[in-house]
Amino acid sequence: MRYSHTRARGWFAVASVAALTATFAIAQRSNASDHQDTPEVELSPRMDVNDVYAFPGSSADRIALVLTTSSPITPAQSSAAAFDPNLLYQLKVDNTGDGVEDKVFQITFSGSGANQQVAVRGPVAPAQTGAMTTLVSSGPVVTGTTNTNLGSATGIQAFAGIRDDPFFLDLEQFFRIVPDRKPVSGPLSQLPDQPSASAFRPASQAVDYLRGINTLAIVIELPSAMLTDGGSRKIGVWGTISR
Amino acid sequence: MQIQRRMLAALGALALVASVAACSDDDNDITGISTDRVFVQVERLGNPLVSEVFLAKRNHGFHNAGRPSTDVANHTTELKAFVTTVAGRDPSVANTLASVLLPDMLIVQTDKAANTAGWLSWALANGYGGRKLTDDVVDAGLAALFGSLLSPNNVSPGLATDNVNQNDKPFLATFPYLAAAN
């Protein structure tokens, strides 16, 4: 992961700060608990799930699911930003409480640039559960151009494209507290090498490091009954990326 | 880990057999991609923070390739150890966090009122749960891990909030909800 694509990572970073500032002994331990992702994912931002969200949709019986990836994308980089056509993006839903996916959305892309096309399959029972997956051969599908609202506002609605990164945190102050975590290049690398703070900044001075930063987002909204499938109304949601 | 590797190997072998068997059909899905192609999971995320906060980097690949159904067995010990040892909190805090974060899924009670939605509200208040765009999950996590949310003992007040409480741009009231790109 990149230091700043730090949604959940930022959180970790923050946690580490606290640990590091507690005692030196603890700092050692925290260093052993690195917040970065696997090297492959670090080097391939498009393989990284930044955040997953699930919240009520446009009416009480509808639910919206969001998966973000590839942040941080600066405004200058945004016109060229696109999903990876070689990856499979999925949102998975467990509706039986066993931690195994019962319904999935399988999202793929073709082409690039302004004409990139998206296909959102699902919700549908997966052909296989777990880490190895093939595409489903039937079930609902919404297709169309990225950066466009697709589908039906009363059925399955889908969007895939570039948006403002919804995550927020004071990452800069974090690196003042724990400078050994700062990146080797870019503006944050210019912060002092030695700790120059031991707490977060007051609200009047705190800064959202992801202000003005974009992300690639997949947003799906549909009747929640299509996920609960007549069973329990309690579901579990997670996102994956496969290649 | 060992079991996981064996399972993956077995799945791989099965998938290979399946794809060879299906080659003559050359089935494509609706968008023209072969349904024979086997995709391998390289990244997974449910709750914000679980992998990044509690799990050592060496275990991120293990978590990324895993599934929620084995999260409790695979990650509970490490998660609790982070809370008690690194953060220095009471075991009760570790137990609470483990119980709400594992299996690593965003839990949603779809029959609860929309105005009760919010990260972990399913556990804290029998609410809708999920995760809203406006949820300050960094502060929620900090308050639990370093603040007095779950225990009054051993708190670190200066680390209990980052004082960034909302996004820089307002979210939309309608689909697709996220603000337009900058």
HADDOCK unambig.tbl for C-alpha pairs under 7 A between the chains (distance, minus, plus):
assign (segid A and resid 8 and name CA) (segid B and resid 48 and name CA) 4.75 0.50 0.50
assign (segid A and resid 8 and name CA) (segid B and resid 49 and name CA) 4.73 0.50 0.50
assign (segid A and resid 8 and name CA) (segid B and resid 52 and name CA) 6.39 0.50 0.50
assign (segid A and resid 9 and name CA) (segid B and resid 49 and name CA) 6.65 0.50 0.50
assign (segid A and resid 9 and name CA) (segid B and resid 52 and name CA) 5.29 0.50 0.50
assign (segid A and resid 11 and name CA) (segid B and resid 49 and name CA) 5.95 0.50 0.50
assign (segid A and resid 11 and name CA) (segid B and resid 53 and name CA) 6.66 0.50 0.50
assign (segid A and resid 11 and name CA) (segid B and resid 138 and name CA) 5.40 0.50 0.50
assign (segid A and resid 12 and name CA) (segid B and resid 49 and name CA) 6.07 0.50 0.50
assign (segid A and resid 12 and name CA) (segid B and resid 52 and name CA) 5.14 0.50 0.50
assign (segid A and resid 12 and name CA) (segid B and resid 53 and name CA) 3.88 0.50 0.50
assign (segid A and resid 15 and name CA) (segid B and resid 53 and name CA) 6.61 0.50 0.50
assign (segid A and resid 15 and name CA) (segid B and resid 142 and name CA) 6.96 0.50 0.50
assign (segid A and resid 18 and name CA) (segid B and resid 159 and name CA) 5.98 0.50 0.50
assign (segid A and resid 19 and name CA) (segid B and resid 86 and name CA) 5.81 0.50 0.50
assign (segid A and resid 19 and name CA) (segid B and resid 87 and name CA) 5.61 0.50 0.50
assign (segid A and resid 26 and name CA) (segid B and resid 86 and name CA) 5.91 0.50 0.50
assign (segid A and resid 29 and name CA) (segid B and resid 86 and name CA) 6.76 0.50 0.50
assign (segid A and resid 30 and name CA) (segid B and resid 86 and name CA) 6.50 0.50 0.50
assign (segid A and resid 32 and name CA) (segid B and resid 56 and name CA) 6.83 0.50 0.50
assign (segid A and resid 33 and name CA) (segid B and resid 55 and name CA) 6.70 0.50 0.50
assign (segid A and resid 33 and name CA) (segid B and resid 56 and name CA) 4.23 0.50 0.50
assign (segid A and resid 33 and name CA) (segid B and resid 57 and name CA) 6.09 0.50 0.50
assign (segid A and resid 34 and name CA) (segid B and resid 56 and name CA) 5.62 0.50 0.50
assign (segid A and resid 34 and name CA) (segid B and resid 57 and name CA) 4.95 0.50 0.50
assign (segid A and resid 35 and name CA) (segid B and resid 52 and name CA) 4.94 0.50 0.50
assign (segid A and resid 35 and name CA) (segid B and resid 53 and name CA) 6.45 0.50 0.50
assign (segid A and resid 35 and name CA) (segid B and resid 57 and name CA) 6.18 0.50 0.50
assign (segid A and resid 36 and name CA) (segid B and resid 52 and name CA) 6.98 0.50 0.50
assign (segid A and resid 36 and name CA) (segid B and resid 57 and name CA) 6.23 0.50 0.50
assign (segid A and resid 37 and name CA) (segid B and resid 57 and name CA) 6.44 0.50 0.50
assign (segid A and resid 37 and name CA) (segid B and resid 60 and name CA) 6.13 0.50 0.50
assign (segid A and resid 38 and name CA) (segid B and resid 57 and name CA) 6.97 0.50 0.50
assign (segid A and resid 38 and name CA) (segid B and resid 60 and name CA) 6.12 0.50 0.50
assign (segid A and resid 38 and name CA) (segid B and resid 61 and name CA) 5.86 0.50 0.50
assign (segid A and resid 47 and name CA) (segid B and resid 43 and name CA) 6.75 0.50 0.50
assign (segid A and resid 48 and name CA) (segid B and resid 43 and name CA) 6.38 0.50 0.50
assign (segid A and resid 49 and name CA) (segid B and resid 43 and name CA) 6.80 0.50 0.50
assign (segid A and resid 49 and name CA) (segid B and resid 44 and name CA) 6.96 0.50 0.50
assign (segid A and resid 49 and name CA) (segid B and resid 45 and name CA) 6.48 0.50 0.50
assign (segid A and resid 51 and name CA) (segid B and resid 48 and name CA) 6.74 0.50 0.50
assign (segid A and resid 52 and name CA) (segid B and resid 45 and name CA) 6.94 0.50 0.50
assign (segid A and resid 52 and name CA) (segid B and resid 46 and name CA) 6.36 0.50 0.50
assign (segid A and resid 53 and name CA) (segid B and resid 130 and name CA) 6.74 0.50 0.50
assign (segid A and resid 53 and name CA) (segid B and resid 131 and name CA) 4.90 0.50 0.50
assign (segid A and resid 53 and name CA) (segid B and resid 132 and name CA) 6.16 0.50 0.50
assign (segid A and resid 53 and name CA) (segid B and resid 133 and name CA) 6.85 0.50 0.50
assign (segid A and resid 54 and name CA) (segid B and resid 130 and name CA) 4.83 0.50 0.50
assign (segid A and resid 54 and name CA) (segid B and resid 131 and name CA) 5.10 0.50 0.50
assign (segid A and resid 54 and name CA) (segid B and resid 132 and name CA) 6.42 0.50 0.50
assign (segid A and resid 55 and name CA) (segid B and resid 117 and name CA) 6.56 0.50 0.50
assign (segid A and resid 55 and name CA) (segid B and resid 130 and name CA) 5.72 0.50 0.50
assign (segid A and resid 55 and name CA) (segid B and resid 131 and name CA) 5.94 0.50 0.50
assign (segid A and resid 55 and name CA) (segid B and resid 132 and name CA) 5.42 0.50 0.50
assign (segid A and resid 56 and name CA) (segid B and resid 114 and name CA) 5.73 0.50 0.50
assign (segid A and resid 58 and name CA) (segid B and resid 174 and name CA) 6.85 0.50 0.50
assign (segid A and resid 60 and name CA) (segid B and resid 114 and name CA) 6.55 0.50 0.50
assign (segid A and resid 75 and name CA) (segid B and resid 182 and name CA) 5.60 0.50 0.50
assign (segid A and resid 98 and name CA) (segid B and resid 69 and name CA) 5.95 0.50 0.50
assign (segid A and resid 99 and name CA) (segid B and resid 68 and name CA) 4.67 0.50 0.50
assign (segid A and resid 99 and name CA) (segid B and resid 69 and name CA) 4.01 0.50 0.50
assign (segid A and resid 99 and name CA) (segid B and resid 103 and name CA) 6.67 0.50 0.50
assign (segid A and resid 100 and name CA) (segid B and resid 68 and name CA) 6.65 0.50 0.50
assign (segid A and resid 100 and name CA) (segid B and resid 69 and name CA) 5.77 0.50 0.50
assign (segid A and resid 130 and name CA) (segid B and resid 67 and name CA) 6.14 0.50 0.50
assign (segid A and resid 131 and name CA) (segid B and resid 40 and name CA) 5.84 0.50 0.50
assign (segid A and resid 131 and name CA) (segid B and resid 41 and name CA) 4.92 0.50 0.50
assign (segid A and resid 131 and name CA) (segid B and resid 65 and name CA) 5.97 0.50 0.50
assign (segid A and resid 131 and name CA) (segid B and resid 66 and name CA) 6.67 0.50 0.50
assign (segid A and resid 132 and name CA) (segid B and resid 38 and name CA) 6.39 0.50 0.50
assign (segid A and resid 132 and name CA) (segid B and resid 39 and name CA) 5.66 0.50 0.50
assign (segid A and resid 132 and name CA) (segid B and resid 40 and name CA) 4.77 0.50 0.50
assign (segid A and resid 132 and name CA) (segid B and resid 41 and name CA) 6.31 0.50 0.50
assign (segid A and resid 133 and name CA) (segid B and resid 38 and name CA) 5.55 0.50 0.50
assign (segid A and resid 133 and name CA) (segid B and resid 39 and name CA) 5.07 0.50 0.50
assign (segid A and resid 133 and name CA) (segid B and resid 40 and name CA) 6.52 0.50 0.50
assign (segid A and resid 134 and name CA) (segid B and resid 35 and name CA) 5.78 0.50 0.50
assign (segid A and resid 134 and name CA) (segid B and resid 36 and name CA) 6.43 0.50 0.50
assign (segid A and resid 134 and name CA) (segid B and resid 37 and name CA) 5.91 0.50 0.50
assign (segid A and resid 134 and name CA) (segid B and resid 38 and name CA) 5.03 0.50 0.50
assign (segid A and resid 134 and name CA) (segid B and resid 39 and name CA) 6.06 0.50 0.50
assign (segid A and resid 135 and name CA) (segid B and resid 35 and name CA) 5.10 0.50 0.50
assign (segid A and resid 136 and name CA) (segid B and resid 35 and name CA) 6.78 0.50 0.50
assign (segid A and resid 137 and name CA) (segid B and resid 29 and name CA) 5.16 0.50 0.50
assign (segid A and resid 137 and name CA) (segid B and resid 35 and name CA) 6.60 0.50 0.50
assign (segid A and resid 159 and name CA) (segid B and resid 176 and name CA) 6.55 0.50 0.50
assign (segid A and resid 162 and name CA) (segid B and resid 181 and name CA) 5.97 0.50 0.50
assign (segid A and resid 163 and name CA) (segid B and resid 178 and name CA) 6.27 0.50 0.50
assign (segid A and resid 163 and name CA) (segid B and resid 179 and name CA) 5.95 0.50 0.50
assign (segid A and resid 163 and name CA) (segid B and resid 180 and name CA) 4.90 0.50 0.50
assign (segid A and resid 163 and name CA) (segid B and resid 181 and name CA) 4.02 0.50 0.50
assign (segid A and resid 164 and name CA) (segid B and resid 178 and name CA) 6.62 0.50 0.50
assign (segid A and resid 164 and name CA) (segid B and resid 179 and name CA) 5.31 0.50 0.50
assign (segid A and resid 164 and name CA) (segid B and resid 180 and name CA) 5.60 0.50 0.50
assign (segid A and resid 164 and name CA) (segid B and resid 181 and name CA) 4.41 0.50 0.50
assign (segid A and resid 164 and name CA) (segid B and resid 182 and name CA) 6.03 0.50 0.50
assign (segid A and resid 166 and name CA) (segid B and resid 133 and name CA) 6.42 0.50 0.50
assign (segid A and resid 166 and name CA) (segid B and resid 167 and name CA) 6.12 0.50 0.50
assign (segid A and resid 166 and name CA) (segid B and resid 178 and name CA) 6.66 0.50 0.50
assign (segid A and resid 167 and name CA) (segid B and resid 167 and name CA) 6.55 0.50 0.50
assign (segid A and resid 168 and name CA) (segid B and resid 164 and name CA) 6.79 0.50 0.50
assign (segid A and resid 168 and name CA) (segid B and resid 166 and name CA) 6.50 0.50 0.50
assign (segid A and resid 168 and name CA) (segid B and resid 167 and name CA) 5.42 0.50 0.50
assign (segid A and resid 169 and name CA) (segid B and resid 162 and name CA) 6.73 0.50 0.50
assign (segid A and resid 169 and name CA) (segid B and resid 164 and name CA) 5.53 0.50 0.50
assign (segid A and resid 170 and name CA) (segid B and resid 162 and name CA) 6.03 0.50 0.50
assign (segid A and resid 170 and name CA) (segid B and resid 164 and name CA) 6.20 0.50 0.50
assign (segid A and resid 199 and name CA) (segid B and resid 158 and name CA) 4.72 0.50 0.50
assign (segid A and resid 199 and name CA) (segid B and resid 159 and name CA) 5.73 0.50 0.50
assign (segid A and resid 200 and name CA) (segid B and resid 158 and name CA) 6.15 0.50 0.50
assign (segid A and resid 200 and name CA) (segid B and resid 159 and name CA) 6.23 0.50 0.50
assign (segid A and resid 200 and name CA) (segid B and resid 162 and name CA) 5.32 0.50 0.50
assign (segid A and resid 201 and name CA) (segid B and resid 162 and name CA) 6.93 0.50 0.50
assign (segid A and resid 201 and name CA) (segid B and resid 163 and name CA) 6.84 0.50 0.50
assign (segid A and resid 202 and name CA) (segid B and resid 163 and name CA) 6.24 0.50 0.50
assign (segid A and resid 203 and name CA) (segid B and resid 163 and name CA) 4.86 0.50 0.50
assign (segid A and resid 203 and name CA) (segid B and resid 164 and name CA) 6.82 0.50 0.50
assign (segid A and resid 206 and name CA) (segid B and resid 163 and name CA) 5.92 0.50 0.50
assign (segid A and resid 206 and name CA) (segid B and resid 164 and name CA) 6.09 0.50 0.50
assign (segid A and resid 207 and name CA) (segid B and resid 164 and name CA) 6.51 0.50 0.50
assign (segid A and resid 208 and name CA) (segid B and resid 164 and name CA) 6.01 0.50 0.50
assign (segid A and resid 208 and name CA) (segid B and resid 168 and name CA) 6.98 0.50 0.50
assign (segid A and resid 211 and name CA) (segid B and resid 168 and name CA) 5.26 0.50 0.50
assign (segid A and resid 212 and name CA) (segid B and resid 182 and name CA) 5.57 0.50 0.50
assign (segid A and resid 213 and name CA) (segid B and resid 182 and name CA) 6.66 0.50 0.50
assign (segid A and resid 214 and name CA) (segid B and resid 181 and name CA) 5.81 0.50 0.50
assign (segid A and resid 214 and name CA) (segid B and resid 182 and name CA) 6.43 0.50 0.50
assign (segid A and resid 219 and name CA) (segid B and resid 176 and name CA) 6.19 0.50 0.50
assign (segid A and resid 224 and name CA) (segid B and resid 110 and name CA) 6.82 0.50 0.50
assign (segid A and resid 233 and name CA) (segid B and resid 109 and name CA) 5.83 0.50 0.50
assign (segid A and resid 233 and name CA) (segid B and resid 110 and name CA) 5.36 0.50 0.50
assign (segid A and resid 233 and name CA) (segid B and resid 111 and name CA) 5.85 0.50 0.50
assign (segid A and resid 234 and name CA) (segid B and resid 108 and name CA) 5.62 0.50 0.50
assign (segid A and resid 234 and name CA) (segid B and resid 109 and name CA) 4.32 0.50 0.50
assign (segid A and resid 234 and name CA) (segid B and resid 110 and name CA) 6.06 0.50 0.50
assign (segid A and resid 235 and name CA) (segid B and resid 107 and name CA) 5.77 0.50 0.50
assign (segid A and resid 235 and name CA) (segid B and resid 108 and name CA) 5.26 0.50 0.50
assign (segid A and resid 235 and name CA) (segid B and resid 109 and name CA) 6.47 0.50 0.50
assign (segid A and resid 236 and name CA) (segid B and resid 105 and name CA) 5.11 0.50 0.50
assign (segid A and resid 236 and name CA) (segid B and resid 106 and name CA) 5.35 0.50 0.50
assign (segid A and resid 236 and name CA) (segid B and resid 107 and name CA) 4.48 0.50 0.50
assign (segid A and resid 236 and name CA) (segid B and resid 108 and name CA) 6.18 0.50 0.50
assign (segid A and resid 237 and name CA) (segid B and resid 46 and name CA) 6.52 0.50 0.50
assign (segid A and resid 237 and name CA) (segid B and resid 105 and name CA) 5.17 0.50 0.50
assign (segid A and resid 237 and name CA) (segid B and resid 106 and name CA) 4.94 0.50 0.50
assign (segid A and resid 237 and name CA) (segid B and resid 107 and name CA) 6.45 0.50 0.50
assign (segid A and resid 238 and name CA) (segid B and resid 45 and name CA) 5.78 0.50 0.50
assign (segid A and resid 238 and name CA) (segid B and resid 46 and name CA) 4.24 0.50 0.50
assign (segid A and resid 238 and name CA) (segid B and resid 105 and name CA) 5.37 0.50 0.50
assign (segid A and resid 238 and name CA) (segid B and resid 106 and name CA) 6.43 0.50 0.50
assign (segid A and resid 239 and name CA) (segid B and resid 44 and name CA) 5.68 0.50 0.50
assign (segid A and resid 239 and name CA) (segid B and resid 45 and name CA) 5.35 0.50 0.50
assign (segid A and resid 239 and name CA) (segid B and resid 46 and name CA) 6.24 0.50 0.50
assign (segid A and resid 240 and name CA) (segid B and resid 41 and name CA) 6.69 0.50 0.50
assign (segid A and resid 240 and name CA) (segid B and resid 43 and name CA) 5.35 0.50 0.50
assign (segid A and resid 240 and name CA) (segid B and resid 44 and name CA) 4.34 0.50 0.50
assign (segid A and resid 240 and name CA) (segid B and resid 45 and name CA) 6.48 0.50 0.50
assign (segid A and resid 241 and name CA) (segid B and resid 41 and name CA) 5.73 0.50 0.50
assign (segid A and resid 241 and name CA) (segid B and resid 42 and name CA) 5.91 0.50 0.50
assign (segid A and resid 241 and name CA) (segid B and resid 43 and name CA) 5.08 0.50 0.50
assign (segid A and resid 241 and name CA) (segid B and resid 44 and name CA) 6.63 0.50 0.50
assign (segid A and resid 242 and name CA) (segid B and resid 39 and name CA) 5.46 0.50 0.50
assign (segid A and resid 242 and name CA) (segid B and resid 40 and name CA) 4.89 0.50 0.50
assign (segid A and resid 242 and name CA) (segid B and resid 41 and name CA) 3.90 0.50 0.50
assign (segid A and resid 242 and name CA) (segid B and resid 42 and name CA) 5.29 0.50 0.50
assign (segid A and resid 242 and name CA) (segid B and resid 43 and name CA) 6.87 0.50 0.50
assign (segid A and resid 243 and name CA) (segid B and resid 39 and name CA) 5.03 0.50 0.50
assign (segid A and resid 243 and name CA) (segid B and resid 40 and name CA) 5.37 0.50 0.50
assign (segid A and resid 243 and name CA) (segid B and resid 41 and name CA) 6.55 0.50 0.50
